[in-house]
Amino acid sequence: MASVIGARHPVGLYLLCVVELCERFAGSLLGSLLLLYLNERIGLSPGIATRLGGAFNAAVYLSSVLGGVVADRWLGTYRAILLGAALLAVGYGVLSVDRATALYPAAGLLVLGHALFKPNISTAVGKLYDRGSPRREDAFSVFYVVFNIGAACGPVAGGALRAGYGWSVAFSVAALAMLLALGAGILSYRWLAATVHSQGTAAANSAKPLARPAWPLGAMAGILGAGLLFTASYEQSGQSLLFWTRDCTQRSLLGHSLPPSSLLALPGLLVLMLQPLLTRTMSSFAKRRHPPTVLSRIQVGLGFGVVAYLIMVGAALLHGQRQAAVSPWWLLACFVALTIGELLVYPLMMALVTRLAPPTGTAAAMGLLMASFAAGQLLAGEVAARWAVWSSTTLFATLAGIALAASVVMRWARKRVLAALSPLALSATVIEPLTP
């Protein structure tokens, strides 16, 4: 298979990346502060704060199912993106009032905004390409890099703004970022709609025999189950790993103590550093005519989730022996492993789901994937809520076990995914990257 890494992409992809960059900046800014805001500002206990944070994150992802259906049947992909961005801007604005009474109205607006925005921005990326295009996986990887640029900048900005100007200013900046996203979406709307129409017409003319009449339930169930379990382990960065950073990690730099939330920028920064290395590795394998399959890459990524928490088990054992804060290198090693797993799991799962779904149900399928992430967020919150009850060694060992379960589920689903994709495997560009 000729490598498609670095292949030219439609301008629409980069316009969508600008919109996603602004949204992820705002979302990660809030994500880095939410648990601390509930605990320190609102006055909730760590256990209640983690459960509420997990419930909010779960609601965000779970509502994506409804948002995908609404987009598929009524609004359309791009109207849903624009309306979602507007609701998010208002939600962050309400949160910037910095009153306990504004917390739930803001959360409701943010959930509704994410319901429309989250599944449809990913669906829009998939609609830029023919269903069998070998550039699809690469496009999602590019999109995911931009996603993480915003994810890297948000926590840094959030920590600095909160420390220097207070909670209200930090949330106001998130609202401003969403207004920029809305503006970029409005400016690019007509061009993107025309691009998707031309791409969709070409795909319909060339791939009618490949249309899938029904949902491949077994394959989808395997991907959703693995996504749920991996998310439960991955999404600890704003929960148990945040508490670990605050309570058990040395955070001094040049004589200054860094806020715990600033270290949550590490995953996004690591994505920017590691993605080029992974891209070169994939290109090298492709040139040798031994490219790793999409499913194999996902499997390896799930394995890195296990490695990440085995590292933290070691850190927890050391902390228990010394009864003192440990080196941040332990946390960095954990984030490196989680980031490699993230890069190999999330974008490729998104690409697989858009292939497996019927042509008229891609947004709903993406919503189902987000719903599996929602359940993972709930499970993540339940595990993190044991921070004050379990030893850190037990908690991290449990997370390693959850990550291992994700790998087992994906292995079970492998044959079902390949069988579901076989109707599309009529050209080398489709079957080669997916063969065992």
C-alpha positions as CSV (number, residue, x, y, z in Angstrom):
1,M,0.0,0.0,0.0
2,A,1.3,3.4,-0.9
3,S,1.6,5.6,2.1
4,V,-1.1,8.3,2.3
5,I,0.6,10.1,5.2
6,G,1.1,13.7,4.1
7,A,-1.3,13.3,1.2
8,R,-3.1,16.5,0.1
9,H,-6.4,17.1,1.9
10,P,-9.3,19.4,1.0
11,V,-9.3,22.9,2.4
12,G,-12.4,22.0,4.3
13,L,-10.4,19.8,6.6
14,Y,-8.3,22.7,7.7
15,L,-11.3,25.0,8.2
16,L,-12.8,22.4,10.4
17,C,-9.5,22.2,12.3
18,V,-9.7,25.9,13.1
19,V,-13.2,25.5,14.5
20,E,-12.1,22.4,16.6
21,L,-9.0,24.2,17.8
22,C,-11.1,27.0,19.4
23,E,-13.6,24.5,20.9
24,R,-10.9,22.3,22.4
25,F,-9.1,25.3,23.9
26,A,-12.3,26.3,25.7
27,G,-13.3,22.7,26.6
28,S,-9.8,21.8,28.0
29,L,-9.6,25.1,29.9
30,L,-12.9,24.2,31.7
31,G,-11.8,20.6,32.1
32,S,-8.6,21.5,33.9
33,L,-10.4,23.8,36.3
34,L,-13.8,22.1,36.8
35,L,-12.8,19.6,39.6
36,L,-10.9,22.4,41.4
37,Y,-13.7,24.8,41.0
38,L,-16.3,22.4,42.5
39,N,-13.9,21.5,45.3
40,E,-12.3,24.8,46.2
41,R,-14.8,27.4,45.0
42,I,-18.2,25.7,45.4
43,G,-17.0,23.8,48.5
44,L,-17.9,20.2,47.5
45,S,-15.9,17.3,48.9
46,P,-13.4,15.5,46.5
47,G,-15.7,12.5,46.3
48,I,-18.8,14.5,45.3
49,A,-16.8,16.8,43.0
50,T,-15.4,13.8,41.1
51,R,-18.8,12.2,40.7
52,L,-20.3,15.5,39.5
53,G,-17.5,16.0,37.1
54,G,-17.8,12.5,35.8
55,A,-21.6,12.9,35.4
56,F,-21.1,16.1,33.5
57,N,-18.6,14.6,31.2
58,A,-20.8,11.6,30.7
59,A,-23.8,13.8,29.9
60,V,-21.7,15.6,27.3
61,Y,-20.9,12.4,25.5
62,L,-24.2,10.7,26.0
63,S,-26.1,13.6,24.6
64,S,-24.1,13.2,21.4
65,V,-26.4,10.3,20.4
66,L,-29.4,12.7,20.4
67,G,-27.3,15.4,18.7
68,G,-26.3,13.0,15.9
69,V,-29.9,11.9,15.3
70,V,-31.1,15.5,15.2
71,A,-28.4,16.4,12.7
72,D,-29.0,13.3,10.5
73,R,-32.8,13.9,10.4
74,W,-33.4,17.6,10.7
75,L,-30.6,20.2,11.1
76,G,-27.9,18.8,8.9
77,T,-24.2,18.5,10.0
78,Y,-23.1,22.1,9.6
79,R,-26.2,23.8,11.1
80,A,-25.8,21.5,14.1
81,I,-22.1,22.6,14.4
82,L,-23.0,26.3,14.3
83,L,-25.9,26.0,16.8
84,G,-23.8,23.9,19.1
85,A,-21.0,26.4,19.0
86,A,-23.4,29.2,19.9
87,L,-24.9,27.3,22.8
88,L,-21.4,26.6,24.1
89,A,-20.4,30.2,24.0
90,V,-23.5,31.1,26.0
91,G,-22.9,28.3,28.5
92,Y,-19.3,29.4,29.2
93,G,-20.6,33.0,29.5
94,V,-23.2,31.9,32.2
95,L,-20.5,30.0,34.0
96,S,-18.3,33.2,34.1
97,V,-20.9,34.8,36.4
98,D,-19.1,32.7,39.1
99,R,-22.2,32.0,41.2
100,A,-23.3,28.6,42.6
101,T,-26.8,29.3,41.3
102,A,-25.4,29.6,37.7
103,L,-23.6,26.2,37.8
104,Y,-26.5,24.0,36.7
105,P,-27.9,26.4,34.0
106,A,-24.4,26.7,32.6
107,A,-24.0,22.9,32.7
108,G,-27.3,22.4,30.8
109,L,-26.3,24.8,28.1
110,L,-22.9,23.2,27.7
111,V,-24.4,19.7,27.5
112,L,-26.8,20.9,24.8
113,G,-24.0,22.6,22.9
114,H,-21.8,19.6,23.0
115,A,-24.7,17.4,22.0
116,L,-24.8,19.2,18.6
117,F,-21.2,20.1,18.2
118,K,-19.2,17.0,19.3
119,P,-20.6,14.2,17.0
120,N,-21.1,16.5,14.0
121,I,-17.6,18.1,13.8
122,S,-16.1,14.6,13.5
123,T,-18.9,13.5,11.0
124,A,-18.0,16.6,8.9
125,V,-14.4,15.4,8.6
126,G,-15.6,12.0,7.4
127,K,-17.9,13.6,4.8
128,L,-15.0,15.3,3.1
129,Y,-13.8,11.9,1.8
130,D,-15.2,9.0,-0.2
131,R,-16.1,6.1,2.0
132,G,-13.2,4.0,0.7
133,S,-10.6,6.8,0.6
134,P,-7.2,5.8,2.1
135,R,-6.8,9.4,3.2
136,R,-9.7,9.1,5.8
137,E,-7.5,7.7,8.6
138,D,-4.8,10.3,7.9
139,A,-7.4,13.1,8.0
140,F,-8.7,12.1,11.4
141,S,-5.1,12.0,12.6
142,V,-4.5,15.5,11.4
143,F,-7.7,16.6,13.0
144,Y,-6.7,14.9,16.2
145,V,-3.4,16.7,16.3
146,V,-5.2,20.1,16.0
147,F,-7.6,18.9,18.7
148,N,-4.7,18.4,21.0
149,I,-3.1,21.8,20.2
150,G,-6.2,23.3,21.8
151,A,-6.1,20.7,24.6
152,A,-2.5,21.6,25.4
153,C,-3.1,25.4,25.4
154,G,-6.4,25.4,27.4
155,P,-5.0,24.1,30.8
156,V,-2.0,26.4,30.6
157,A,-4.2,29.4,30.0
158,G,-6.8,28.2,32.5
159,G,-4.3,27.8,35.3
160,A,-2.6,31.2,34.6
161,L,-5.9,33.1,34.3
162,R,-7.4,31.6,37.4
163,A,-4.3,32.3,39.4
164,G,-3.9,35.8,38.1
165,Y,-7.4,37.1,37.6
166,G,-9.9,34.6,39.1
167,W,-12.4,32.0,38.0
168,S,-14.7,34.5,36.2
169,V,-12.0,35.7,33.8
170,A,-10.9,32.2,33.0
171,F,-14.4,31.1,32.0
172,S,-14.9,34.4,30.1
173,V,-11.9,33.5,27.9
174,A,-13.5,30.1,27.2
175,A,-16.6,31.9,26.0
176,L,-14.6,34.2,23.8
177,A,-12.9,31.2,22.2
178,M,-16.3,29.7,21.3
179,L,-17.3,33.0,19.7
180,L,-14.2,32.7,17.6
181,A,-15.1,29.1,16.7
182,L,-18.6,30.2,15.8
183,G,-17.2,33.0,13.6
184,A,-14.9,30.6,11.8
185,G,-17.8,28.2,11.3
186,I,-20.0,30.9,9.8
187,L,-17.2,32.2,7.5
188,S,-16.5,28.7,6.2
189,Y,-20.1,27.3,6.1
190,R,-20.9,27.9,2.4
191,W,-17.5,26.6,1.2
192,L,-17.7,23.5,3.4
193,A,-21.3,22.7,2.4
194,A,-20.3,22.9,-1.3
195,T,-17.3,20.6,-0.7
196,V,-19.4,18.0,1.2
197,H,-22.0,18.1,-1.6
198,S,-19.5,17.4,-4.3
199,Q,-17.7,14.7,-2.3
200,G,-21.0,13.1,-1.4
201,T,-22.2,13.1,-5.0
202,A,-18.9,11.5,-6.2
203,A,-19.1,8.9,-3.5
204,A,-22.7,8.0,-4.3
205,N,-21.9,7.6,-8.0
206,S,-18.8,5.5,-7.5
207,A,-19.7,3.4,-4.5
208,K,-23.4,2.6,-4.7
209,P,-22.7,-1.2,-4.8
210,L,-20.8,-0.8,-1.5
211,A,-23.6,0.8,0.5
212,R,-24.3,-1.1,3.7
213,P,-28.0,-1.9,4.2
214,A,-27.9,-2.6,8.0
215,W,-25.9,-1.8,11.1
216,P,-23.1,-4.3,11.8
217,L,-24.1,-4.8,15.5
218,G,-21.3,-7.1,16.6
219,A,-18.5,-5.0,15.2
220,M,-20.0,-1.8,16.6
221,A,-20.6,-3.4,20.0
222,G,-16.9,-4.4,20.2
223,I,-15.6,-1.0,19.2
224,L,-18.0,0.8,21.6
225,G,-17.2,-1.6,24.5
226,A,-13.4,-1.1,24.0
227,G,-13.9,2.6,23.7
228,L,-15.9,2.7,26.9
229,L,-13.2,0.8,28.9
230,F,-10.3,2.7,27.4
231,T,-12.0,6.0,28.2
232,A,-12.5,5.0,31.8
233,S,-8.7,4.6,32.2
234,Y,-7.7,7.5,29.9
235,E,-10.0,10.1,31.4
236,Q,-8.2,10.1,34.8
237,S,-6.0,13.1,33.8
238,G,-8.6,15.5,35.1
239,Q,-9.6,13.3,38.1
240,S,-7.4,10.9,40.0
241,L,-4.2,12.0,38.2
242,L,-5.1,15.6,39.0
243,F,-5.3,14.7,42.7
244,W,-2.1,12.8,42.4
245,T,-0.4,15.8,40.9
246,R,-1.7,18.1,43.7
247,D,-1.0,15.8,46.6
248,C,1.8,13.4,45.7
249,T,4.0,15.1,43.0
250,Q,6.8,17.6,43.2
251,R,5.6,20.7,41.3
252,S,8.4,23.2,41.7
253,L,10.1,24.7,38.7
254,L,12.9,27.3,39.1
255,G,11.8,27.9,42.7
256,H,8.1,28.4,41.7
257,S,5.3,26.1,42.5
258,L,3.2,25.2,39.4
259,P,-0.6,24.9,39.8
260,P,-1.8,21.3,39.5
261,S,-4.0,22.1,36.5
262,S,-1.0,23.4,34.5
263,L,0.5,19.9,34.3
264,L,-2.7,18.7,32.5
265,A,-1.3,20.5,29.5
266,L,1.2,17.6,29.2
267,P,-1.0,15.3,27.2
268,G,-1.7,17.9,24.5
269,L,1.9,18.8,24.3
270,L,2.9,15.2,24.1
271,V,0.5,14.6,21.2
272,L,2.3,17.4,19.2
273,M,5.6,15.8,20.0
274,L,4.7,12.1,19.4
275,Q,2.3,12.4,16.4
276,P,5.2,13.2,14.0
277,L,7.2,10.2,15.3
278,L,4.2,7.9,14.9
279,T,3.6,9.3,11.4
280,R,7.2,8.6,10.4
281,T,7.0,5.1,11.8
282,M,3.8,4.3,9.8
283,S,5.4,5.7,6.7
284,S,8.5,3.6,7.3
285,F,6.4,0.4,7.6
286,A,4.4,1.4,4.5
287,K,7.6,1.8,2.4
288,R,8.7,-1.7,3.5
289,R,5.3,-3.0,2.4
290,H,4.5,-4.2,5.9
291,P,2.1,-1.5,7.2
292,P,0.5,-2.3,10.5
293,T,-3.3,-2.7,10.2
294,V,-5.7,-0.3,11.6
295,L,-7.0,-2.9,14.1
296,S,-3.5,-3.8,15.1
297,R,-2.6,-0.2,15.8
298,I,-5.7,0.2,18.0
299,Q,-4.7,-3.0,19.8
300,V,-1.2,-1.6,20.5
301,G,-2.7,1.6,21.7
302,L,-5.0,-0.2,24.2
303,G,-1.9,-2.0,25.5
304,F,-0.2,1.3,26.2
305,G,-3.1,2.1,28.5
306,V,-2.1,-0.8,30.6
307,V,1.5,0.2,30.6
308,A,0.6,3.8,31.8
309,Y,-1.1,2.6,35.0
310,L,1.5,-0.1,35.7
311,I,3.9,2.9,35.8
312,M,1.7,4.7,38.3
313,V,1.5,1.5,40.4
314,G,5.2,1.8,40.7
315,A,5.0,5.5,41.6
316,A,2.3,4.8,44.2
317,L,4.5,2.1,45.8
318,L,7.4,4.5,46.0
319,H,5.2,7.2,47.5
320,G,4.0,4.8,50.1
321,Q,7.5,3.9,51.1
322,R,8.9,7.4,51.3
323,Q,5.7,9.2,52.5
324,A,6.9,12.2,50.4
325,A,6.1,13.7,47.0
326,V,7.7,11.8,44.2
327,S,9.4,13.0,41.0
328,P,7.1,14.3,38.2
329,W,9.0,11.9,35.8
330,W,6.6,9.2,36.9
331,L,3.6,11.3,35.9
332,L,5.4,12.2,32.6
333,A,6.0,8.6,31.8
334,C,2.4,7.8,32.5
335,F,1.2,10.6,30.2
336,V,3.6,9.5,27.4
337,A,2.1,6.0,27.5
338,L,-1.5,7.3,27.6
339,T,-0.8,9.7,24.8
340,I,0.6,7.0,22.5
341,G,-2.5,5.0,23.3
342,E,-4.7,8.0,22.6
343,L,-3.2,8.6,19.2
344,L,-3.5,5.0,18.2
345,V,-7.1,4.5,19.6
346,Y,-9.3,7.5,19.3
347,P,-8.8,8.8,15.7
348,L,-8.8,5.3,14.3
349,M,-11.9,4.3,16.2
350,M,-13.6,7.4,14.7
351,A,-12.5,6.4,11.2
352,L,-13.7,2.8,11.7
353,V,-17.1,3.9,13.0
354,T,-17.6,6.2,9.9
355,R,-16.8,3.3,7.7
356,L,-19.0,0.8,9.5
357,A,-22.1,3.0,9.7
358,P,-24.7,3.1,6.9
359,P,-24.3,6.2,4.7
360,T,-27.3,7.9,6.2
361,G,-26.4,7.2,9.8
362,T,-22.8,8.5,10.2
363,A,-23.7,11.2,12.7
364,A,-25.8,8.8,14.7
365,A,-23.0,6.3,14.7
366,M,-20.6,8.9,15.9
367,G,-23.1,9.8,18.6
368,L,-23.1,6.1,19.7
369,L,-19.3,6.2,19.9
370,M,-19.5,9.4,22.0
371,A,-22.1,7.6,24.2
372,S,-19.7,4.8,24.8
373,F,-17.2,7.5,25.9
374,A,-19.9,8.9,28.1
375,A,-20.3,5.6,29.9
376,G,-16.5,5.5,30.2
377,Q,-16.6,9.0,31.8
378,L,-19.1,7.7,34.4
379,L,-16.9,4.7,35.2
380,A,-13.9,7.0,35.3
381,G,-15.6,9.3,37.8
382,E,-16.7,6.3,40.0
383,V,-13.1,5.0,40.1
384,A,-11.7,8.4,40.8
385,A,-14.2,8.9,43.6
386,R,-12.4,6.2,45.5
387,W,-9.3,8.4,45.8
388,A,-9.9,9.2,49.4
389,V,-11.0,5.6,50.2
390,W,-8.6,3.3,48.3
391,S,-4.8,3.4,48.4
392,S,-3.3,4.9,45.3
393,T,-1.7,1.6,44.5
394,T,-5.1,-0.1,44.5
395,L,-6.7,2.6,42.4
396,F,-4.0,2.6,39.7
397,A,-4.0,-1.3,39.7
398,T,-7.7,-1.2,39.1
399,L,-7.2,1.3,36.2
400,A,-4.6,-1.0,34.7
401,G,-7.1,-3.9,34.9
402,I,-9.8,-1.8,33.1
403,A,-7.3,-0.9,30.3
404,L,-6.5,-4.6,29.9
405,A,-10.2,-5.4,29.7
406,A,-10.5,-2.9,26.8
407,S,-7.7,-4.8,24.9
408,V,-9.5,-8.1,25.4
409,V,-12.8,-6.7,24.2
410,M,-11.2,-5.3,21.0
411,R,-9.5,-8.6,20.3
412,W,-12.8,-10.3,20.6
413,A,-14.3,-7.8,18.1
414,R,-11.5,-8.1,15.5
415,K,-13.1,-10.8,13.2
416,R,-16.5,-9.1,13.4
417,V,-15.1,-5.8,12.3
418,L,-13.3,-7.4,9.4
419,A,-16.4,-9.3,8.4
420,A,-18.5,-6.1,8.5
421,L,-16.0,-4.3,6.3
422,S,-15.8,-7.1,3.7
423,P,-18.5,-5.6,1.5
424,L,-16.2,-2.5,1.2
425,A,-13.1,-4.6,0.6
426,L,-13.4,-4.6,-3.2
427,S,-10.4,-2.4,-3.8
428,A,-6.9,-2.6,-2.5
429,T,-7.1,0.8,-1.0
430,V,-9.7,-0.4,1.4
431,I,-8.8,-4.0,2.2
432,E,-5.1,-3.6,2.6
433,P,-4.9,-1.5,5.7
434,L,-7.6,-3.6,7.4
435,T,-6.4,-7.2,6.7
436,P,-5.2,-9.2,9.7
